[in-house]
């Protein structure tokens, strides 16, 4: 089944990457429910229809993963690594096609989409290498005549639920770690961006994953994910998305006591001190705010500027924002469309609320269709919604501060603790701030910090567990303790 609209828009070299059926037990499967439409956010044009699987079919996917688990977990680590490496090679070869599929269904600028494919592939490469490294660890015995070891073993079937803003990277970050650990996988991509996940499934099939080891189940999220939460055979659940949905999945998984990895909402502060390199700080803050059109859990959501440089920063930053281009992702603008009408409504709500509470509009504030002009608000008060809630869009609120203690308290206020950005050239201040900020990740004088070798995750209601690094694979493994007396 090939959808002509997305095929024409994406202009692919390899048309077999476009799949409209789910991938279960090594087969492409139609859904019991009515297929759902996928649209291009740049103009609302319908791209095609994708299979919508039922709850019973979601359970059947777990059946397949459960059957496959024993053989896959028993496969030699170097054999799992070889298949992952082939998957990596195929992703890199298909980079341009995968990026074009992403632009068609997600809307992000093509250069960002290409960067995401590189990012997605890096997790597969990293875990292909890590697959060979979980070793038995010897423990010094505290008992006479006893020998002790710790074994790392895969937990079992892992359920992965991925978002629309990074439809390729969030799937590979989870799946490569779980597969390297020896788990079999059932994955559910967002209904707004299923084609990217299905293209990765096509490449996974070519790479040689055995039937049932890697399954991609498309459809209506509650129909699919709820049975997985309730199924005791699903031993781990990894989710990236909103804190509200994360809490719901947390509760639904309680009865089966699953291993949970939850990468939830963020509300990142950018804290700028006098003495920072102002031009560099403007450039880095621009990246922190407007990458993926602001639709990123790491996006700068609150910009605190020390009062002596406040006016100068606001002027330079506003000028830089006014130079940003807006347009269709395939034309490679700075800002693409937002994902849906709900995203536009949230921008409007946060903008109007901030203005009503005394903020000033420096630039932007308008929208057409799903394109929202990059916007700067100054003198934003702490009681504005935008200073307390994740905006997930291209509005940058700026506010002054006077003391270090004050800005620490303001930055730490609230439920989120994913990412924080500091700009300063004072080493002692950088150390104090890095220690005091209650965030899982802190960037100093830069924006880009993520990658396969680092443990990605947050504190407080920004989530549980970590993704990436060796830690990310260990999230899908159990420690078994062996105490042995040879009886000789």
Helices and strands as residue ranges (DSSP letters): H 4-10, G 15-17, E 22-24, E 27-29, E 33-39, E 46-52, H 55-74, H 77-93, H 95-106, H 110-130, E 137-139, E 147-154, E 157-161, H 169-181, E 184-188, H 194-207, E 214-216, H 221-230, E 234-240, H 243-252, G 254-256, E 259-263, E 268-272, H 278-290, G 291-294, E 300-306, G 307-309, H 310-322, G 329-331, H 341-356, E 360-363, E 367-368, E 371-372, E 375-378, G 385-387, E 395-401, H 404-412, E 416-417, E 419-423, H 427-436, E 441-444, E 459-460, E 463-464, H 469-474, E 477-484
